[in-house]
């Protein structure tokens, strides 16, 4: 569980870094661009498409990592319940 939690922390950091890099690059591209608002936004989007892709990938990897932690936690709880039921059936007192 600790290993998965550590991985999730790393994924969270990567996600935040990617989001920050994309937002800053987008804002810079928007400020450098001329034209209507729509044209400026389109140019900024095109200029930062790779950073946006990296951001989305980081977000999805974080989401998958979070689901994995939940899955591990659920498996641990199921094992605890099974152990408790087996102790109860065997008439053994918990430690």
NUKOL-645991 format. One record per residue (C-alpha): x negated, y, z negated; residue number from 1. Coordinates in steps of 0.2 Angstrom, whole numbers. Layout:
N
X  Y  Z  NUM .
...
REM end
This chain:
95
0  0  0  1 .
-14  12  -4  2 .
-22  9  12  3 .
-6  13  22  4 .
-4  28  11  5 .
-21  34  15  6 .
-18  31  34  7 .
-2  41  33  8 .
-11  56  25  9 .
-24  56  39  10 .
-10  55  52  11 .
-1  70  43  12 .
-17  80  44  13 .
-19  76  62  14 .
-1  81  65  15 .
-2  98  56  16 .
-19  102  65  17 .
-11  98  82  18 .
4  108  79  19 .
-6  123  73  20 .
-18  122  89  21 .
-3  121  100  22 .
6  136  92  23 .
-9  147  92  24 .
-13  142  110  25 .
5  145  116  26 .
5  162  107  27 .
-11  167  115  28 .
-6  162  132  29 .
11  171  130  30 .
2  187  125  31 .
-10  186  140  32 .
4  183  152  33 .
14  196  162  34 .
31  196  169  35 .
49  193  162  36 .
51  184  146  37 .
56  168  155  38 .
40  169  166  39 .
29  172  152  40 .
36  158  142  41 .
34  146  157  42 .
16  151  160  43 .
12  148  142  44 .
21  131  142  45 .
11  126  158  46 .
-5  133  150  47 .
-3  123  134  48 .
5  107  141  49 .
-10  96  135  50 .
-10  103  118  51 .
9  100  117  52 .
7  82  122  53 .
-6  80  109  54 .
6  87  96  55 .
20  76  101  56 .
9  61  100  57 .
3  65  83  58 .
21  68  77  59 .
26  51  83  60 .
11  42  76  61 .
15  50  59  62 .
33  45  61  63 .
27  27  64  64 .
15  27  50  65 .
29  34  38  66 .
40  19  44  67 .
26  7  40  68 .
24  14  23  69 .
43  12  20  70 .
42  -6  27  71 .
28  -11  15  72 .
37  -3  0  73 .
52  -13  5  74 .
42  -29  6  75 .
35  -26  -11  76 .
52  -23  -19  77 .
59  -38  -11  78 .
44  -49  -18  79 .
47  -41  -35  80 .
65  -46  -34  81 .
62  -64  -28  82 .
49  -66  -42  83 .
61  -59  -55  84 .
75  -71  -48  85 .
63  -86  -49  86 .
58  -82  -67  87 .
76  -81  -72  88 .
80  -98  -64  89 .
65  -106  -72  90 .
69  -98  -89  91 .
52  -89  -90  92 .
50  -73  -99  93 .
42  -58  -89  94 .
24  -54  -94  95 .
REM end
